[in-house]
């Protein structure tokens, strides 16, 4: 199906959409196929091979435990945090995995085969699942790739999936792959980018369902912040990174009792930190468009709802309208990155995650602050232009340093990009399409050391303990 707003904003668990959400989804698909094919009852043993970046930083990203949950039949968008803790504790204690929720097998994290130096042709985030009968005969085997944002692709089905994507896009009322095509639809129809995205989304669900779904997405973002602000102490993983959001929140409540505009950046920083601290803890988050960049859009949307001109007098319906228009616009820009480049840190570095999210957030903010389609496109371009070349080098393979602070920095950058664009008339020298292609090419040229392998940058130059 054509990529839509609910693909780019999906509910899952932390800390990584490509290393946690995607692998869990792939494992769940494999388990479901075993069940549907009638093969499940004959399974006596299991093998999981992880390649490239999944193997290199999988421990820090929760890849292995996510796969265990997926093999038990859990899907990232449905599993609750308490279920995660309960099942992982049980597997660790008993050493037994319930394949597809039905067949008990002795299997755990330590049984997975890691191949960090082997990169499969399709993508660096590769994984293979194989099951055998009691005589050691192979019953079923499948290889998947986690290509960013929780999206998965099955080996051997790449061309068919691409063909299906192209065909489904043609069924949209106003299909677009480039910013130029999107802007032409806006010009021809006399509509905003949010309007164009809404028309396309209405091809698969009603406007009421879209509105309800997007407001639910934002409620999960808000819930993520609320949970995070109640947690204190250190983040898991051994780096001993202290949670800052609860203390910052307490200080802000004391210093800014009346929501003074001069504190806007402190509030934006707080929301971004809170979301990404919860993500780093394996909590429930919204991929936006990835987990590693999950705090940027909620933080900028918080700015739009609390600090944009006129919002102090807005009704709840007005505020809901802002949320819906913001996310539709951000989603439209996300489609451009997904179509023309990548949102996978393992494929193009952090420019594909934090850069894309910053660009999407800038566009959403420019839209709800009254920007024209050209100004919205300009805002998205400015934000990505100044994230080009951003590497992915998390210390210890954990989505903590520099990831958490990076979300706050990128959120402020998105707000500034929107404001700069709104002070212009929409005309600018470099187009968004040119920047997206540049990001893609920069990612190709970037050394693999800086693409989520923990083999370069901060990951090797900072002592972990």
Backbone torsions as a table, in degrees:
resi	resn	phi	psi	omega
1	UNK	NA	153.3	176.5
2	UNK	-60.8	143.0	-179.7
3	UNK	-66.8	129.9	-179.1
4	UNK	-126.2	-179.4	-175.3
5	UNK	-64.0	-32.4	-178.9
6	UNK	-81.6	-8.4	170.2
7	UNK	-81.6	-39.2	-177.5
8	UNK	-77.5	-29.0	176.6
9	UNK	-115.9	90.8	-179.9
10	UNK	-121.5	152.0	-177.5
11	UNK	-89.2	131.4	179.7
12	UNK	-154.3	-163.6	178.1
13	UNK	-120.1	154.9	-179.0
14	UNK	-79.3	174.0	8.5
15	UNK	-100.3	-2.2	-173.5
16	UNK	-144.3	133.9	178.2
17	UNK	-71.4	-38.5	-178.3
18	UNK	-81.5	-29.4	-175.8
19	UNK	-103.2	-16.3	-179.5
20	UNK	-116.7	-60.1	-175.5
21	UNK	-64.3	-50.8	-179.2
22	UNK	-59.8	-51.7	178.3
23	UNK	-59.8	-39.0	177.0
24	UNK	-63.2	-42.3	179.9
25	UNK	-63.5	-43.5	179.5
26	UNK	-63.0	-43.5	179.4
27	UNK	-64.0	-38.8	178.9
28	UNK	-66.4	-38.3	176.9
29	UNK	-62.6	-45.4	179.5
30	UNK	-61.7	-44.4	178.8
31	UNK	-62.1	-41.3	179.1
32	UNK	-64.0	-36.7	179.1
33	UNK	-68.6	-37.1	176.8
34	UNK	-61.0	-42.0	-179.1
35	UNK	-67.3	-44.4	-176.5
36	UNK	-69.8	-31.1	-176.5
37	UNK	-82.3	-11.4	-178.3
38	UNK	83.9	6.8	-178.1
39	UNK	-80.8	-22.3	-169.2
40	UNK	-54.8	-42.0	-175.5
41	UNK	-64.9	-21.8	-177.7
42	UNK	-92.7	-4.4	-176.1
43	UNK	-73.0	126.7	177.8
44	UNK	-114.5	-22.3	179.6
45	UNK	-153.6	165.1	-171.9
46	UNK	-138.5	146.1	174.1
47	UNK	-134.9	134.7	176.5
48	UNK	-125.1	122.5	175.6
49	UNK	-109.9	130.1	177.4
50	UNK	-114.4	136.3	-174.7
51	UNK	-119.5	157.8	171.3
52	UNK	55.6	-129.9	-175.3
53	UNK	-63.6	-34.4	178.5
54	UNK	-60.3	-40.1	179.4
55	UNK	-75.4	-36.9	-175.0
56	UNK	-69.3	-40.7	-175.8
57	UNK	-124.2	16.2	-176.2
58	UNK	-61.5	-38.1	-178.7
59	UNK	-62.3	-45.8	-179.1
60	UNK	-70.4	-24.9	-177.8
61	UNK	-96.2	1.5	178.8
62	UNK	73.8	21.7	-176.3
63	UNK	-63.6	-47.1	-174.0
64	UNK	-65.0	-45.4	-179.9
65	UNK	-67.9	-34.7	177.0
66	UNK	-62.7	-40.3	179.0
67	UNK	-64.6	-40.8	177.0
68	UNK	-57.1	-44.3	179.5
69	UNK	-64.9	-41.9	178.2
70	UNK	-62.6	-41.5	179.2
71	UNK	-64.9	-25.0	175.5
72	UNK	-80.2	-5.7	176.6
73	UNK	104.7	4.7	-179.5
74	UNK	-84.3	139.2	176.8
75	UNK	-106.6	142.9	-173.5
76	UNK	-60.5	-32.2	-176.8
77	UNK	-79.6	-12.3	-176.1
78	UNK	-111.1	-28.9	-175.1
79	UNK	-69.2	140.7	179.7
80	UNK	-97.5	152.1	-178.8
81	UNK	-53.5	-38.8	-179.1
82	UNK	-68.0	-31.3	176.5
83	UNK	-68.8	-37.4	177.6
84	UNK	-58.1	-51.7	-177.8
85	UNK	-62.7	-42.2	-177.3
86	UNK	-64.3	-48.9	-176.1
87	UNK	-69.7	-41.1	-179.5
88	UNK	-66.4	-36.4	177.0
89	UNK	-64.1	-40.7	-179.6
90	UNK	-66.0	-44.7	-179.7
91	UNK	-63.1	-42.9	-179.8
92	UNK	-64.0	-37.3	-176.3
93	UNK	-76.9	-42.0	-174.7
94	UNK	-96.2	-22.7	-174.9
95	UNK	74.0	14.5	-177.0
96	UNK	-114.5	128.6	175.0
97	UNK	-105.1	133.2	176.2
98	UNK	-94.1	92.1	-176.9
99	UNK	-61.2	124.6	-177.2
100	UNK	55.2	23.4	178.2
101	UNK	74.5	9.7	-172.0
102	UNK	-132.8	-35.4	-174.0
103	UNK	-109.8	112.0	179.7
104	UNK	-74.4	127.8	179.1
105	UNK	-131.1	140.3	173.1
106	UNK	-73.0	105.2	-175.8
107	UNK	-159.5	142.2	178.8
108	UNK	-153.5	-175.9	-177.9
109	UNK	-55.6	-41.5	-175.7
110	UNK	-66.2	-14.1	-178.6
111	UNK	-87.7	-9.6	-178.7
112	UNK	-74.9	143.1	-178.4
113	UNK	-94.8	119.9	-175.9
114	UNK	-103.7	128.8	-179.8
115	UNK	-128.6	70.8	-174.7
116	UNK	-65.2	-25.2	-177.8
117	UNK	-93.8	-0.1	178.2
118	UNK	-105.9	116.5	179.3
119	UNK	-111.7	118.8	178.7
120	UNK	-70.4	153.6	-172.4
121	UNK	-57.1	-35.5	-173.0
122	UNK	-73.9	-41.7	-174.0
123	UNK	-167.4	152.0	-179.2
124	UNK	-69.6	-21.4	179.0
125	UNK	-93.4	74.8	-177.7
126	UNK	-106.7	150.0	177.4
127	UNK	-150.7	141.5	179.2
128	UNK	-124.4	131.5	176.6
129	UNK	-111.8	131.2	179.3
130	UNK	-136.6	135.7	175.3
131	UNK	-121.3	149.1	-175.8
132	UNK	-128.9	156.2	175.8
133	UNK	-87.3	-175.4	-175.7
134	UNK	-64.5	-23.6	179.1
135	UNK	-91.9	3.5	180.0
136	UNK	87.7	4.0	178.5
137	UNK	-75.4	140.9	-178.8
138	UNK	-73.9	124.7	-179.8
139	UNK	-95.0	-44.9	-176.3
140	UNK	-158.0	145.7	-177.7
141	UNK	-147.5	142.0	178.7
142	UNK	-153.0	140.7	176.3
143	UNK	-114.9	132.5	179.2
144	UNK	-124.4	158.1	174.1
145	UNK	-124.8	133.0	175.9
146	UNK	-96.4	106.8	-166.1
147	UNK	-100.3	12.7	176.4
148	UNK	111.5	143.1	177.4
149	UNK	68.3	15.4	-177.4
150	UNK	87.3	-4.0	178.3
151	UNK	-72.9	141.7	176.4
152	UNK	-127.4	150.3	177.2
153	UNK	-131.7	136.5	-179.9
154	UNK	-92.3	136.4	178.6
155	UNK	-61.0	135.5	-179.9
156	UNK	90.8	-10.7	-179.2
157	UNK	-116.2	12.0	-176.6
158	UNK	-61.1	-46.7	-177.8
159	UNK	-67.4	-41.6	179.5
160	UNK	-64.4	-40.5	179.4
161	UNK	-65.1	-40.3	179.0
162	UNK	-66.6	-39.6	178.5
163	UNK	-64.8	-42.6	178.4
164	UNK	-62.8	-38.6	177.9
165	UNK	-62.0	-46.4	-178.6
166	UNK	-64.4	-39.8	-179.6
167	UNK	-67.6	-40.8	-179.5
168	UNK	-68.5	-31.8	177.8
169	UNK	-66.0	-36.2	-179.9
170	UNK	-68.4	-19.1	177.6
171	UNK	-81.4	-11.4	177.9
172	UNK	-71.9	147.2	178.7
173	UNK	-62.5	-38.4	-176.5
174	UNK	-134.7	70.9	-176.7
175	UNK	-68.6	148.3	175.9
176	UNK	-152.0	147.4	175.9
177	UNK	-121.3	-25.3	-178.3
178	UNK	-120.0	162.6	176.3
179	UNK	-65.7	-33.1	178.2
180	UNK	-62.0	-43.3	177.9
181	UNK	-66.0	-39.7	178.9
182	UNK	-63.2	-44.9	179.6
183	UNK	-66.2	-33.5	178.4
184	UNK	-67.3	-39.1	174.7
185	UNK	-60.7	-43.1	179.3
186	UNK	-60.5	-44.1	-179.0
187	UNK	-66.2	-46.2	-176.3
188	UNK	-68.0	-35.4	-176.8
189	UNK	-93.4	-13.6	-175.9
190	UNK	67.7	34.6	-175.3
191	UNK	-122.0	164.5	176.4
192	UNK	-83.5	170.3	177.3
193	UNK	-63.7	-39.4	177.0
194	UNK	-60.8	-40.1	179.2
195	UNK	-63.2	-43.1	179.8
196	UNK	-62.2	-45.0	180.0
197	UNK	-63.5	-39.4	179.5
198	UNK	-63.1	-43.3	179.6
199	UNK	-59.2	-43.0	179.4
200	UNK	-67.9	-39.8	179.1
201	UNK	-64.7	-31.4	-179.7
202	UNK	-68.7	-7.2	176.2
203	UNK	-72.0	-19.9	-176.9
204	UNK	-121.7	-11.0	178.1
205	UNK	-158.0	163.9	-177.3
206	UNK	-75.4	161.1	179.0
207	UNK	-61.7	-37.6	179.0
208	UNK	-64.1	-39.3	178.8
209	UNK	-67.6	-37.9	178.5
210	UNK	-64.2	-47.1	-179.9
211	UNK	-60.9	-47.0	-179.9
212	UNK	-61.8	-42.1	-179.2
213	UNK	-64.7	-41.6	-179.1
214	UNK	-70.7	-37.4	177.1
215	UNK	-67.2	-33.0	175.6
216	UNK	-67.0	-41.4	177.2
217	UNK	-56.7	-44.8	-179.8
218	UNK	-68.6	-33.5	178.5
219	UNK	-64.5	-34.2	176.3
220	UNK	-68.8	-38.4	175.3
221	UNK	-60.3	-45.4	178.9
222	UNK	-64.5	-41.0	179.4
223	UNK	-63.4	-35.8	177.3
224	UNK	-61.3	-43.8	178.2
225	UNK	-63.8	-46.7	-178.3
226	UNK	-58.1	-43.9	179.9
227	UNK	-65.6	-43.1	-177.5
228	UNK	-62.5	-38.2	-177.7
229	UNK	-69.9	-12.6	178.4
230	UNK	-96.4	-8.7	-178.8
231	UNK	-94.7	141.3	177.3
232	UNK	-131.9	174.5	177.5
233	UNK	98.4	-151.8	-175.7
234	UNK	-102.2	150.0	174.1
235	UNK	-74.6	151.3	-179.7
236	UNK	-71.2	159.4	172.3
237	UNK	118.8	-13.5	174.6
238	UNK	101.1	-11.8	177.9
239	UNK	-77.8	-14.8	-179.3
240	UNK	59.9	40.9	175.8
241	UNK	-78.3	126.1	-177.1
242	UNK	-83.5	138.7	172.4
243	UNK	-68.6	127.0	-179.2
244	UNK	-104.3	-25.4	-172.6
245	UNK	-55.8	-45.4	-178.7
246	UNK	-60.1	-44.4	179.5
247	UNK	-66.7	-40.6	179.3
248	UNK	-63.9	-39.4	179.8
249	UNK	-63.7	-44.8	179.2
250	UNK	-60.7	-41.6	179.1
251	UNK	-66.7	-41.9	179.8
252	UNK	-63.4	-39.6	179.0
253	UNK	-62.1	-30.3	178.7
254	UNK	-80.8	-41.2	-174.4
255	UNK	-84.1	-28.4	-174.3
256	UNK	-125.0	72.8	-177.0
257	UNK	-72.4	-24.5	-173.9
258	UNK	-113.3	18.7	-179.8
259	UNK	52.8	58.5	178.5
260	UNK	-68.2	130.0	-179.3
261	UNK	-55.7	-23.4	-178.4
262	UNK	-67.4	-15.1	179.8
263	UNK	-97.5	11.5	-173.7
264	UNK	-55.5	-42.2	-175.8
265	UNK	-69.9	-32.6	176.9
266	UNK	-63.8	-39.9	178.2
267	UNK	-68.4	-41.2	177.7
268	UNK	-62.3	-44.7	177.2
269	UNK	-59.0	-42.6	-177.9
270	UNK	-60.4	-48.7	-177.6
271	UNK	-62.7	-44.5	-179.7
272	UNK	-62.5	-45.1	179.6
273	UNK	-63.7	-43.5	-177.9
274	UNK	-59.9	-46.7	-179.5
275	UNK	-61.8	-45.8	-174.2
276	UNK	-79.3	-21.9	170.3
277	UNK	-69.8	-37.6	176.7
278	UNK	-67.8	-39.7	176.8
279	UNK	-61.0	-43.3	-179.5
280	UNK	-63.9	-21.7	179.0
281	UNK	-89.6	2.2	-178.3
282	UNK	79.4	20.7	-178.7
283	UNK	-79.0	-177.9	-177.8
284	UNK	-84.1	121.8	-178.1
285	UNK	-137.2	172.4	173.5
286	UNK	-107.6	124.4	173.4
287	UNK	-64.4	127.4	-172.8
288	UNK	-147.5	67.4	-2.0
289	UNK	-89.3	-1.7	177.4
290	UNK	-130.0	169.2	177.2
291	UNK	-72.3	-39.4	-179.3
292	UNK	-61.9	-22.1	179.2
293	UNK	-115.3	22.7	-170.7
294	UNK	-68.1	-18.5	-175.7
295	UNK	-87.1	-13.9	-171.7
296	UNK	-71.1	-53.3	-178.1
297	UNK	-64.8	-43.8	175.5
298	UNK	-59.0	-37.9	-178.9
299	UNK	-68.2	-43.0	-179.5
300	UNK	-72.5	-35.5	175.7
301	UNK	-66.3	-35.4	174.9
302	UNK	-61.2	-42.2	176.6
303	UNK	-60.1	-44.7	-178.9
304	UNK	-60.9	-38.4	-176.2
305	UNK	-80.4	-22.0	-173.6
306	UNK	-117.8	-21.1	-174.1
307	UNK	-126.7	-9.9	177.2
308	UNK	-69.4	146.9	-178.9
309	UNK	-53.3	132.9	175.7
310	UNK	88.0	-10.9	-176.4
311	UNK	-72.0	-18.8	178.8
312	UNK	-67.9	-19.2	180.0
313	UNK	-109.9	7.7	-175.0
314	UNK	-75.6	144.1	173.7
315	UNK	-80.6	171.0	178.0
316	UNK	-63.0	-37.7	178.0
317	UNK	-63.9	-39.9	177.0
318	UNK	-60.6	-43.7	-178.5
319	UNK	-65.7	-39.2	176.9
320	UNK	-63.7	-38.4	177.8
321	UNK	-61.3	-41.3	178.8
322	UNK	-61.0	-45.3	179.7
323	UNK	-59.5	-47.7	-176.9
324	UNK	-65.2	-47.5	-179.1
325	UNK	-65.2	-39.6	179.6
326	UNK	-60.9	-50.1	-176.0
327	UNK	-69.8	-34.6	175.9
328	UNK	-63.4	-43.9	180.0
329	UNK	-66.8	-46.6	177.8
330	UNK	-59.2	-39.3	178.3
331	UNK	-63.1	-40.0	179.0
332	UNK	-61.7	-41.8	178.4
333	UNK	-68.7	-37.5	176.9
334	UNK	-60.6	-36.8	177.1
335	UNK	-58.3	-40.6	-179.3
336	UNK	-61.5	-42.9	179.2
337	UNK	-68.3	-40.5	180.0
338	UNK	-66.6	-37.4	-177.2
339	UNK	-76.4	-42.4	-171.1
340	UNK	-99.2	-21.0	-174.4
341	UNK	-139.4	-115.5	-178.2
342	UNK	-163.4	151.3	172.9
343	UNK	-114.9	21.5	-177.8
344	UNK	-101.7	120.5	177.4
345	UNK	-63.4	-30.7	179.4
346	UNK	-73.4	-15.1	-178.1
347	UNK	-102.9	-40.3	-176.0
348	UNK	-130.3	9.6	-177.7
349	UNK	84.1	-178.3	-174.5
350	UNK	-70.0	-15.0	174.2
351	UNK	-58.8	-29.7	179.7
352	UNK	-76.9	-21.1	179.5
353	UNK	-101.6	-71.9	-179.4
354	UNK	-64.5	-39.8	179.5
355	UNK	-62.5	-46.3	179.2
356	UNK	-63.0	-43.3	-179.3
357	UNK	-64.5	-41.0	178.2
358	UNK	-63.0	-41.2	178.3
359	UNK	-64.6	-44.5	178.5
360	UNK	-63.1	-42.0	-179.5
361	UNK	-66.8	-40.5	178.9
362	UNK	-61.1	-42.1	178.9
363	UNK	-64.6	-45.1	179.7
364	UNK	-60.1	-42.7	-179.7
365	UNK	-67.0	-43.2	178.9
366	UNK	-60.7	-37.9	178.9
367	UNK	-62.4	-51.0	-174.2
368	UNK	-76.6	-12.7	175.0
369	UNK	-94.7	13.6	172.6
370	UNK	93.4	14.3	-178.6
371	UNK	-70.6	149.5	173.5
372	UNK	-75.4	165.1	176.9
373	UNK	-54.1	-39.0	179.5
374	UNK	-66.8	-38.6	177.5
375	UNK	-68.4	-37.3	177.8
376	UNK	-63.7	-46.0	177.6
377	UNK	-61.9	-38.6	177.9
378	UNK	-63.3	-41.8	178.9
379	UNK	-61.0	-44.3	178.9
380	UNK	-62.7	-39.5	-179.3
381	UNK	-66.6	-44.2	-179.6
382	UNK	-60.1	-45.7	-177.3
383	UNK	-61.8	-44.9	-179.5
384	UNK	-73.1	-36.5	-178.7
385	UNK	-54.8	-33.4	-176.8
386	UNK	-101.8	20.9	168.0
387	UNK	-122.5	2.2	-178.9
388	UNK	-59.6	136.8	177.1
389	UNK	84.9	2.4	-177.9
390	UNK	-66.3	123.7	-175.4
391	UNK	-89.5	163.4	175.8
392	UNK	-115.8	100.6	-175.1
393	UNK	-136.8	56.6	-175.5
394	UNK	-64.0	133.7	179.7
395	UNK	-66.2	130.7	178.9
396	UNK	67.5	12.3	-177.4
397	UNK	69.0	13.6	-178.9
398	UNK	-98.0	145.3	-179.0
399	UNK	-85.4	64.7	-175.1
400	UNK	-132.7	-62.1	179.7
401	UNK	-117.9	119.6	8.9
402	UNK	-96.0	11.3	-166.8
403	UNK	-59.0	-43.7	-173.4
404	UNK	-66.1	-52.7	178.9
405	UNK	-63.5	-34.8	-177.8
406	UNK	-59.4	-33.4	177.3
407	UNK	-64.6	-41.1	179.5
408	UNK	-66.4	-42.5	178.5
409	UNK	-62.4	-44.3	-178.0
410	UNK	-69.2	-30.0	177.0
411	UNK	-65.5	-45.7	178.1
412	UNK	-63.9	-35.9	178.3
413	UNK	-64.9	-37.9	178.4
414	UNK	-65.0	-41.4	179.3
415	UNK	-63.8	-42.9	178.9
416	UNK	-65.4	-39.6	178.6
417	UNK	-61.0	-42.9	179.0
418	UNK	-63.4	-43.4	-179.4
419	UNK	-65.1	-40.7	177.7
420	UNK	-62.0	-43.4	-179.6
421	UNK	-64.7	-38.3	-178.4
422	UNK	-71.1	-20.0	175.7
423	UNK	-84.5	-7.4	175.7
424	UNK	-103.0	-175.7	-179.1
425	UNK	-105.5	8.6	179.4
426	UNK	100.3	-19.2	178.9
427	UNK	-82.4	139.5	179.2
428	UNK	-159.6	160.8	-170.6
429	UNK	-75.2	-38.6	-176.2
430	UNK	-107.6	128.9	-178.3
431	UNK	-86.2	160.6	176.5
432	UNK	-62.4	-39.8	179.2
433	UNK	-60.2	-41.0	179.5
434	UNK	-64.5	-37.7	179.4
435	UNK	-69.9	-39.1	179.2
436	UNK	-63.8	-43.8	177.5
437	UNK	-63.1	-40.2	178.0
438	UNK	-62.7	-41.2	177.5
439	UNK	-61.0	-43.4	179.7
440	UNK	-62.0	-46.1	-179.0
441	UNK	-68.2	-37.0	176.5
442	UNK	-62.0	-40.6	177.8
443	UNK	-62.6	-39.1	178.2
444	UNK	-63.3	-39.4	-177.5
445	UNK	-79.1	-19.0	-176.2
446	UNK	-67.0	136.3	177.1
447	UNK	-60.2	144.4	178.8
448	UNK	-61.6	-19.7	178.3
449	UNK	-59.6	-26.1	-174.5
450	UNK	-107.6	21.3	-179.0
451	UNK	-126.7	68.1	171.3
452	UNK	61.2	38.3	177.5
453	UNK	-112.8	-8.9	-176.9
454	UNK	59.4	30.7	-178.1
455	UNK	-112.4	4.0	-179.7
456	UNK	-155.3	175.2	176.2
457	UNK	64.7	-140.9	-179.2
458	UNK	-58.8	-32.1	-175.9
459	UNK	-60.2	-27.2	-179.1
460	UNK	-111.7	-14.6	-176.4
461	UNK	-100.1	-3.6	177.9
462	UNK	-117.7	127.0	178.4
463	UNK	-69.4	130.4	-173.6
464	UNK	-71.3	-30.4	-176.2
465	UNK	-141.0	NA	NA
